[in-house]
């Protein structure tokens, strides 16, 4: 079988990319901005794109009525993408005088990492919309990867924002999923 048609080939690419992004991110070494920019761009291409492709590949069906799957999954997909865009917009509005301030209101007042919430929700919806069993089964992996990254990211955020971020953690208890994680 051609690996380009293999769900697990693409899942491996996405997982390895998240691992490498984590290594660069948590490294105490100071890289040039270009290294961080390239890591971010490669993460978008090699983490997000495979997760978009996976449900399109041949695999067993979830067994839902195709029309129902499309409507439910499409709605969940749209919700996830919307959450990501809202999160991104709210982060951009937190920049004043070229300095990023800690964003704690809006969607950031519900969970500490709403962009990751959207990034876990959209593949769930996409998998349902396309009735893709293996893609749906991989959803917990995406959550675990994002949760792991958020834990490491929070160490950096505490270093950067100090007591303000500790207070934010105390006030907003959940990292990614409201009321759950």
Buried (B, 14 or more C-beta within 10 A) or exposed (E): EEEEEBBBBBBEBBBEBBEBBBEBBEEEEEEEEEEEEEBEEBBEEBBBBBBBBBBBBEBEEBEBEEEEBBEBBBEBBBBBBEBBEBBEEBBEEBEEEEEEEBBBEBBBBBBBBBBBBBBBBBBBBBBBBBBBBBBBBBBEBBBBBBBEBBEEBBEEBBEEBEEEBEEBEEEBEBBBBEEEB
